[in-house]
């Protein structure tokens, strides 16, 4: 963990030197990565959820993203944000089914560049929380490659799925089991069932799951970031 | 931000009193809302700056006496009044909650009367709801109006003469009257005023009663509970409270009314026992004993009083069974004493326990003539006790056993043998047969026996040493909290047997000193007090032991109360996680007192030379 922090921070500084013009990515890289020995009660978390046209970051697209902020170990609903991205490509039948987003709605969406600028300013100085980090990690990196010619974005990311796997000692092949799905886990922690299924509500759902998980760890005011990564 | 799309908006709209707010107000409210989570069984730390709302789960509110105040579910609020902040809020289920900036909330809705009044009334409603939940459990939770003996308060105008008021109070057998001026409450006169003012100051009894009244008396609203009345009386050091409804006096509640309610349960049960016809009736009645234990605990009774009331019910059941047996079998042919042994004799029962009993028969007893009568009597009573939950003694120390149903002279020879030849078996009996109490019949049989026994035990130092050595058998688990010395036998491997490890050693110590100093008390605390007075024990040593004994028993009762509440079988095995850290500290202190006293006793009675 410590090594990966140094590597990530090294890359952050390296990229920073390369950037001359002020931009949202430069602004993001200006914030040091959160150190893993910090107490989580003192940290701010950005809980994130993407909706994509598929699982392949190279060929699929992000069509919407939602996020919310956790501060003082409480979720702040007012920070909840939903951003639609115009993918400039047709949605396939089955995607519409899942996300209930239509082409028309997405035509009104912003560009990927614009969405990333907003996201980066929210991510700066915060720890990212997602459920099943493969999607968000790969699509963020892909976006950074396209937009800023960076192979990967230095960031500190917590995966609620991994927290759960660690807890249940299922550290094996990285398989998204049925019981590890966000809504199955929420039920386990007696969290409410939400009707809406979009990136923002899923980000909130993930955030609440995260709060439940850390409460179950116990003595949450003594938990350090490294305990969760 | 797309607040209108948030699920929380829908939740707010469906929550009273927010259903009557404007959509824009809800959006503003969300800007001051935070979401938190606490898992089942854990206490919420409320901050006075926030108003709380249950989103999912359940929150249990208990007052400072751990009495249930309210259980909240989805859409219900808490933390709205500062008074409630002092109560314990714990999660009965995993709970997701919203907390909202309180000041902002009230500013936002300052023009909305429905919302503002909701929280003023909520406090009262929570109390009423709580009354409904716990009505069957605690009579003190009823409204004061319902428990005042006379619903009509006696109202007297302040111009009425003292003499007339005194006559009225005597005639109506009341201890206080409310004094009014133009039909408005202006004072109160209690019987005490006639002593402190009229008699002491030699007032003329034709003077108006207004001159002796206590002005501006404290009153209580009619819907308040008996508990609140009690607290009010305690704080103000008064014994009478006028009950007020719509600014009018509608009744009077006195300390005596409250007291009657509190002891009602024990008294009621004993009355039921006394009118019962057969052992089936008694079996039904005895089912209420666990509930009584719980009620007593909830009304914050002293543990000594609790064990005393539970024991007195046990005694009453036993006595009633004997009466029933006599009416069935006819009058006894010779005098007898029905004697109980062990914890029932010491009045130290909590909940049901084994029965230990014996019969001392008069020396006129003749086996051929009277044997059948007493064996039938013993069988009826012991079977009845068993049916009532006082199960058969595993060691067969019961009057049904021929060995323990003997004439006076035989008992005398038994004790002689035990005292003069204290072998292990004799010592095992000591803990049972040296704690005796006559429940029924001719108590002089037991008194004479005990006088004889004590005369011998006081003189016999070898017997004393053996008793003392035997009492050191059970040691207090001092290493308990670091590395739990737990009972390695049996199922409760992670639990501490508070009876064997805590209570029994103290009971044993008290018995050893009582027998060697001729103290006649049977109850452990009484024994210790008597020993302190007669110099058998130092005052501080006795006090320490009493405190330790009380505390260990308190933890034990608490534990059993939880078991009763959750419908479990009652036992003495307390799990460490059940005990709060503060209690653990006290328990440790209690155990070290026991250990100290044990070693002092060991050297005093020279147990090491045995």
Boltz contact constraints between the chains, C-beta under 6 A:
constraints:
  - contact:
      token1: [A, 74]
      token2: [B, 34]
      max_distance: 6.0
  - contact:
      token1: [A, 74]
      token2: [B, 36]
      max_distance: 6.0
  - contact:
      token1: [A, 75]
      token2: [B, 35]
      max_distance: 6.0
  - contact:
      token1: [A, 76]
      token2: [B, 34]
      max_distance: 6.0
  - contact:
      token1: [A, 77]
      token2: [B, 8]
      max_distance: 6.0
  - contact:
      token1: [A, 77]
      token2: [B, 30]
      max_distance: 6.0
  - contact:
      token1: [A, 77]
      token2: [B, 33]
      max_distance: 6.0
  - contact:
      token1: [A, 78]
      token2: [B, 30]
      max_distance: 6.0
  - contact:
      token1: [A, 78]
      token2: [B, 31]
      max_distance: 6.0
  - contact:
      token1: [A, 82]
      token2: [B, 2]
      max_distance: 6.0
  - contact:
      token1: [A, 189]
      token2: [B, 94]
      max_distance: 6.0
  - contact:
      token1: [A, 190]
      token2: [B, 57]
      max_distance: 6.0
  - contact:
      token1: [A, 190]
      token2: [B, 93]
      max_distance: 6.0
  - contact:
      token1: [A, 190]
      token2: [B, 94]
      max_distance: 6.0
  - contact:
      token1: [A, 191]
      token2: [B, 96]
      max_distance: 6.0
  - contact:
      token1: [A, 192]
      token2: [B, 56]
      max_distance: 6.0
  - contact:
      token1: [A, 194]
      token2: [B, 7]
      max_distance: 6.0
  - contact:
      token1: [A, 196]
      token2: [B, 7]
      max_distance: 6.0
  - contact:
      token1: [A, 211]
      token2: [B, 37]
      max_distance: 6.0
  - contact:
      token1: [A, 212]
      token2: [B, 37]
      max_distance: 6.0
  - contact:
      token1: [A, 215]
      token2: [B, 37]
      max_distance: 6.0
  - contact:
      token1: [A, 215]
      token2: [B, 38]
      max_distance: 6.0
  - contact:
      token1: [A, 215]
      token2: [B, 39]
      max_distance: 6.0
  - contact:
      token1: [A, 216]
      token2: [B, 39]
      max_distance: 6.0
